[in-house]
């Protein structure tokens, strides 16, 4: 009854709840139906820092993609958040095994090389790059949730390695083992290695 009442009040102001606060997630996400914008508010003691960080991360990302910086910081009582355009597309199931997601893994690796410039020693980093923070649109790819943005920078391929390892580790958490995809995993890993020879120190990502 309470949820229905809240939704009714929000709909009057052209808002719709997309995600409410849960035990392990303090994000409250609304959609402005009229403007098609997302309002994301974080209800915890770090909300101001995380909102500012996410604002800076999106700002860097939009600048790199040569887009208008259509976002703003929001202050909701004692909590903070951001407002940004809604992105329509598909999220890949990050618990699905490497073979099933291989097409999207390769697609994102190619996309990474467009956004991050290998000529620079240190590059701003997303900080939490998994399939959960990537949206595959019809003719493009978008990266969302920049709250762990590393403005000071990390070495080239930092985010890409984080993403790549998550495609192996996250499915194994669900299945309690790494599926026999070692040949396919090593093939994709070699492609990343060619971009940054420092990664060769990590060895085989399946057995290391």
N, C-alpha and C positions, 0 to 999 in steps of 0.2 A: 504493500500500500504506500509506504514512504517513497520507494523508488518511483512508483507511478506518479506520485505528487511532484517529486523533484523534476522528472522528465516533462511533466505538463507545464511547470513553471518555466523551465529552460526552453521548451518549444515556443512559448509565447515570445521569448526574446530571440528566436531563430537559432537556438542552440540544441545540439543533440549529444548525449554522452557516448563516446566511443570506448573509453576505458575508465573504470573507476578504481579507486585505491584498493589494493589487496594486501595480504599479509607480507608478501615478499616484494611488493612494488608500490612505491609511494607516488607514482605518476597518476594524475587525474587529467584525462584528455577529452576535450570537447571539440565538436565540429560546428562552425558557424554555417548553417545551411544556406544563408543568403549570399555570403561572400566566398564560400568554399575554402575557408581558412581553418587551420588547426590551432587550438589553444591548449598548450601543455603546461600544467602547473605541477610542481613537485612539492609535496607536503612533508618536508623533513628539515632538520636544522641546517642542512647544507644547501637549501634551495636557492639562495642568492648566488652562491659560488657556481653551482651547477648550471643555473639559468644563464649567467653571464658567460660561462665557458661554452655553453651550447650556442649562444648568440654569436660568439667569436668564431666558433667552428663553422657554423652555417655561413657566416660572412666570408670567411676564407674560401670555402667551397664554392659559393655562388660567384665570387670574384674570379676564381680559377675557371669557372664554366662560362664566364662573360655574361652573367645574368644580373638583372636588377635585384638589389638587396631588399626584397620585399618581406621583411620580418621586423619584429619589434619585441622589446622586453616588456614583461607584464608584472605588475605588483598587485597581488591579491591579498589584502590585509597584511599579514606578516610573512606571506609566502610569495615566491617569485616563479616566473615561467617565461615562455616565449609564445609568439604567434607567428605562424608561417603558412604558406600555401599548402593545401592538401595535394598529395601525390597519388594518382590512380595507377595501379599496377599490381603485380603479383609478388608475393613473398614465397621463397623456397623453404621447404621443411628442413630445418637444420639437423633434425634427428634422422633424416633419411641417409642411407649409406653413400659412400663416395661414388660408386658406379652410377647410381640413380641421379646424382647431382652433377656428374662430370661435365655435362654440357654447360651448365650455369657457372661452374667453377672456372672453366676455361674462358667463358665469356667475360666474367668479372676480372680475371687476370689481365686480359687485353685492355679492359676499361681502366684499370689501375694505372697502366703506363701512359694514359692520356692525361689523367688528373695530376699525378705526382711526377715532378721533373727530376730525372736521374742525374742531371748535371750538378745539382746542389748536394752538398755534404749532409746537411741536416734539413729535414722537411717537417712542417706541421703534420701531426698524425691524428687520426680519428680516435684511437685508443681502445675501441671495443668493436672491431670490425668483424662481424659474423653475418651469416645469412639473415639473421633477425633484423639487422639494420641496413639491409639492401633491398631495394624494390626494382623489379624488372618490369619496365614499361614496354609498350609495343615496339618502339624503335630506339629505346634509350635505357639507361640504368641510373638510378638515383640512390644516394647514400643519406640516411636519416640518423637521428639521435646522436648528436655531437656533444653530449654533456661531459664526456671524458676526453675531450679535445686536448691535445698536447701542443700548445702554441709554441713552446721553445724548440720543439722538434725532436725527431728521431731519425736514424739512418734510413736511407732509401730501402724500401721493401719491408720495413717494420710492420706496417699494417697488413701488407700482403701475406707475410709469414704467419701473422696472428690469424688472419682469415683462413689461410690454407690449413694450418694445424687444427683449427676449430672444425673444419669439414671432416677431419679424421677422429678427433677426440669426442666431440659431442654425440655422434651416432654410437660410439663405443660405450658411452655412459648409459644409454638406453638398452643396448644389447649385451653389455658386460664383456664385450670383446670387439676387436677390430676385424671386420669382415675381410675375407681374402681378396683384397683389392691392391695388393702390394705393387704389382707391375704397373697398374694404371696410376697409382699414387706417385711412384718414382718417375714416371714419364712426365707428369705435370711438374713435379719438383725440379726436374732438370731444366725446364723452361725458365723457372724463377731463378735458378742458379746462374743462368747465362746473363741475367741482368745484374746480379750482385754476387761476385765470386766469394765474398766474405761468408756467404751462407754455407759454403762447402764444409766449414768447420762443424756445422750441426749434424753432418752425416745423413744417415737414412732416417727420414721422419717417422717411419713405422717402428723401427727398432731402437732408436736413440732415446 
